[in-house]
Amino acid sequence: MSKQIIVVGGLPESLLNFRGDLLSAFKARGFKVTAMSGLASDSIKLQLAAKGIKHIDIPIRRNGLNPVSDLLLFWRFYKTFKKNKPKAVIAYTIKPVIWGGLATRLAGVPFYGLVTGLGFAFQGEGFKRKLLTFVVTKLYSSALKVCRAVVFQNKDNRDVFIERNIVSSEKCHVVNGSGVNISSFQYKAIPDGEMAFLCVARLLKEKGLREYAAAATLVKKKYPQVSFKLVGPEDPSPDGISIEEVRTWSSIDYMGETKDVRPFIEQCHVYVLPSYHEGLPRSTLEAMATGRPVLTTDAVGCRETVETGINGFKVGVSNVTELTERMTWFIENPEKLNEMGKASRNMVEQKFDVNKVNDSILKIMELKS
């Protein structure tokens, strides 16, 4: 085996935004690091090259199960792993974990899966959803059969995998999300001016965006001066919400997508994520690191980010009434914002510092003494 680590993801942007610090941690320990993802822009490849990391494009289609395209993806993984014989492969998001894991079995390479959330395949009812869940469960089980370890971002997701017999409990580990770089996201005091709520999310139904818009409409009837901002890109998922629909939400200021969320977070007073489920939301951690109170749901992955009444509040999933009530509470209790924002920052420093999270992953992979 070479002294090489291969990190596999779906979106090329995520290699920098979510795994950049982990890639650097591998490099700092003397490993040659190769990153694989969907087609990356020249800019992303240059940024990775500046870190000393080689990038390999893979033919991945994020959504749907297409036997031909998935077989091509599997074959690309197998050829790369067989040729390079890395010390380890670590993959995150569903298709890289499944097809990357299966390829490592055939290539005889150590494999680690990073489950960042259950996603569309494990949510919802109806025949098609249940059939998808069944197929994905079988694929996960086969892919993780000989893995060294599976890393989860919350206990609920871990328990689902164990209960469904996808992976044995002794192989399961839980870390505090992807972590957040507390040097890049520094504490900023709550700004002056009219109250502004912010949500940063891909345009997906299951991010709770329609509930966010509905609650904003109700709040603005009483407090018309309050603003509600939304930042995030469209998503091709079957669960996606079109920009055209978002622009019909008169109560929401849609700001488009951005490569740097910090200015938007710094200008808001309260961060809102009414999601139905998460692994552990990076956007919330970034807002907490900046010193913002959080209003989220008591859902898998979201509940870990809030200590009720200390740094924010949790409401029921899809509960517009509770969401409206808590938004109103923040508007009527502005003197609490700085105190709660400081509690958010302290929580991040104690639990969600990316260096602590990455140290945990390196120990799980037995790459750190």
Helices and strands as residue ranges (DSSP letters): E 4-8, H 12-17, H 20-28, E 32-37, H 42-50, E 54-57, H 67-84, E 88-92, H 94-107, E 111-115, G 120-122, H 127-143, E 149-152, H 155-163, G 169-171, E 172-174, E 196-200, G 205-207, H 209-222, E 227-231, H 243-246, E 253-254, H 262-267, E 270-273, H 282-290, E 294-297, G 303-305, E 312-315, H 320-332, G 334-336, H 337-347, I 348-352, H 354-364
